[in-house]
Amino acid sequence: MSLAGTSLAAAPVAASGTDLLLWVAGPYVCLAVFLVGHVWRYRQDQFGWTSRTSQLLEHRWLRWGSPLFHLGAFAVIGGHVVGLAVPASWTEAAGITEHTYHLAAVSLGTVAGVAMITGLGMLCARRLLTRRIRLGTDRSDKLLFPLLSVTVLLGFGATAVHNIIGGGYDYRSTVSIWFRGLFSAHPQPEAMAGAPLLFQLHALSACLLFAVWPFTRLVHVWSAPIGYLVRPYLVYRRRSGSAARPARTVPMRRRA
């Protein structure tokens, strides 16, 4: 959830052996585990390729926590895609000034981040406070929820410290360059080495999150029930106590 600021980033420093390990070798290993892990999971555990919903055990917290988390997450991911994958020169060529980009990124990103954190907090509290759900939590969830929480909080913390409380930090001149370099096979670890600590910790936790992704409930992201929107209704008929009284039909969407 790191957002661009207005101040110039510090000049990149020369990459050390530790920088090469953290910002080149580590991310590539996590990316390889992410890709190979999904193939392995699909081939070996298709029946476990699910969100493992616990809605039947508790729905009051889930009713609000899940939409807040998912909608906030979609917005945050969209912001990351624009901020990390789209060079600043492209937005400038489109007529979007740095000030306008910074203002939109901070305001919209803050709203999305608050929604995501609120929803995630409700989901975590629900899992901890509801005994039936807590007992049904498996080992992957015990790893996923803390790691996901740390990643989200570090990202929001970086935004708050440097772009809301502080004077602003232009992460597109460091973090974005490093990120795009990984996928263009020209990594620039020195760019990430010059970023503030909170941005570095956020990037490291995100890499670890991608590494454990294939082995957790997060795989259900790739099986989003888009077809649910166009599925036909199922008609449920209510039993009538009188033969002369017509049955009442209640149309409902067929769930996945």
JOVEN-V154278 format. One record per backbone hydrogen bond with DSSP energy under -1.0 kcal/mol. NH is the residue of the N-H (numbers start at 0). CO is the residue of the C=O. Records with the same first field share a line. If there is no record, write none. Layout:
BEGIN
NH=CO ; CO
END
This chain:
BEGIN
4=168
19=15
20=16
21=17
22=18
23=19
24=19
25=20
27=23
28=24
29=25
30=26
31=27
32=28
33=29
34=30
35=31
36=32
37=33
38=34
39=35
40=36
41=37
42=38
43=39
44=40
48=45
49=47
56=53
57=53
62=58
64=60
65=61
67=63
68=64
69=65
70=66
71=67
72=68
73=69
74=70
75=71
76=72
77=73
78=74
79=75
80=76
81=77
82=78
83=79
84=80
90=86
91=87
92=88
93=89
94=91
95=90
100=96
101=97
102=98
103=99
104=100
105=101
106=102
107=103
108=104
109=105
110=106
111=107
112=108
113=109
114=110
115=111
116=112
117=113
118=114
119=115
120=116
121=117
122=118
123=119
124=120
125=121
126=122
127=123
128=124
129=125
133=129
134=130
136=133
141=137
142=138
143=139
144=140
146=142
147=143
148=144
149=145
150=146
151=147
152=148
153=149
154=150
155=151
156=152
157=153
158=154
159=155
160=156
161=157
162=158
164=159
167=161
169=6
170=168
172=169
173=170
175=170
177=173
178=174
179=175
180=176
181=177
183=179
185=180
190=187
192=188
194=191
199=195
200=196
201=197
202=198
203=199
204=200
205=201
206=202
207=203
208=204
209=205
210=206
211=207
212=208
214=211
215=212
218=215
219=216
220=217
221=218
222=219
225=223
227=224
228=225
229=226
233=251
235=249
237=247
249=235
251=233
END
